[in-house]
Amino acid sequence: MFSLDFTFGVQNRSLQVYGRKEDVWGFEWTGNLDSRTCAECDANIGRQYRLGQFLPSLPAHPNCRCSWRLIPKSQ
């Protein structure tokens, strides 16, 4: 099992790498909507953020199953 710090580091490093590409518009908070989804994640799933805009940290909490999805400029 990965630690929260490790998962946080991987996700944020990925954002730094992919966020520099010219064809990326931004990121969307994605996750699983089911009975195990917490209120914080339920409220944020589907939110979109432009490049350069403040992004909340993911994972948001221990056992968080959310992640960022790239949104290309062409979408």
MARKE-710382 format. One record per residue (C-alpha): residue in three letters; x, y, z. Coordinates in steps of 0.1 Angstrom, whole numbers, padded with zeros to 4 digits, always signed. Layout:
<recs>
alaXYZ;...
</recs>
This chain:
<recs>
met+0000+0000+0000;phe+0013+0034-0009;ser+0016+0062+0016;leu-0004+0094+0013;asp+0029+0114+0009;phe+0041+0091-0019;thr+0007+0094-0038;phe+0006+0131-0033;gly+0042+0134-0047;val+0034+0113-0078;gln+0002+0132-0086;asn+0017+0166-0081;arg+0049+0157-0102;ser+0026+0145-0130;leu+0008+0179-0129;gln+0041+0198-0132;val+0052+0177-0162;tyr+0019+0177-0181;gly+0009+0212-0171;arg+0037+0226-0193;lys+0023+0212-0225;glu+0008+0238-0249;asp-0022+0215-0257;val-0035+0213-0222;trp-0063+0236-0211;gly-0065+0225-0175;phe-0074+0197-0151;glu-0106+0180-0139;trp-0111+0165-0104;thr-0122+0129-0110;gly-0131+0101-0087;asn-0155+0072-0079;leu-0190+0082-0070;asp-0203+0055-0047;ser-0212+0048-0011;arg-0176+0052+0000;thr-0172+0087-0015;cys-0167+0113+0012;ala-0186+0146+0012;glu-0155+0166+0002;cys-0147+0145-0028;asp-0184+0142-0038;ala-0186+0180-0038;asn-0155+0184-0060;ile-0158+0156-0085;gly-0162+0172-0120;arg-0148+0206-0110;gln-0124+0220-0137;tyr-0094+0242-0132;arg-0075+0261-0159;leu-0037+0259-0162;gly-0021+0283-0137;gln-0052+0283-0115;phe-0048+0271-0079;leu-0053+0233-0077;pro-0064+0216-0045;ser-0040+0189-0034;leu-0049+0153-0043;pro-0052+0129-0026;ala-0074+0150-0005;his-0072+0127+0025;pro-0061+0091+0035;asn-0077+0065+0013;cys-0088+0091-0013;arg-0095+0076-0047;cys-0096+0108-0066;ser-0072+0120-0092;trp-0067+0147-0118;arg-0077+0143-0155;leu-0060+0164-0182;ile-0084+0185-0202;pro-0069+0192-0237;lys-0074+0227-0253;ser-0093+0211-0282;gln-0121+0199-0259;
</recs>
